[in-house]
Each structure stands twice: as structure tokens, then as C-alpha cells.
Amino acid sequence: MIVCCCNAIRETEVRDAARTGACTVGQVYARKGCKVKCGSCLPFARAIIAEELDAIAANPAKVAA
């Protein structure tokens, strides 16, 4: 699923970035070499990042493996 139409960023890319240390939307976009443009993606991107960070907090051993 596309999260950001302006930059063609997919949900999987946001999740992967969050799993590898990105904690903010800005950090995710920086890893993709772009910036937020219109901002309509922000709520969805933040929710995805929060889900991934919660999953990491709930099961840190899985992330470390």
C-alpha cells in the first residue's frame, strides 16, 4: 500500500525503516532521500511507525535475533 503519494513511499518501506531505528516520519523520509511534501501521509505514517515501535517494545528479543 502506498503511504505517501508525493514520494511513492510504500507501507513496507515505512515499516522497514521503523524496524531499523527510524522513530519519526522525518527519519523515515530522510532514509528514502526525500522530505514530506503535502503532509496528507503524516497520520498514516505515524501510526505505522508507532505500531512497529510497539511491536519492538513488546518483543525485543525477536528484534535482536
C-alpha positions, 0 to 999 in steps of 0.5 A, a space after each residue: 500500500 502506498 503511504 505517501 503519494 508525493 514520494 511513492 513511499 510504500 507501507 513496507 518501506 515505512 515499516 522497514 525503516 521503523 524496524 531499523 531505528 527510524 522513530 519519526 516520519 522525518 527519519 523515515 523520509 530522510 532514509 528514502 532521500 526525500 522530505 514530506 511534501 503535502 503532509 496528507 501521509 503524516 497520520 498514516 505514517 505515524 501510526 505505522 511507525 508507532 505500531 512497529 515501535 510497539 511491536 519492538 517494545 513488546 518483543 525485543 528479543 525477536 528484534 535482536 535475533 
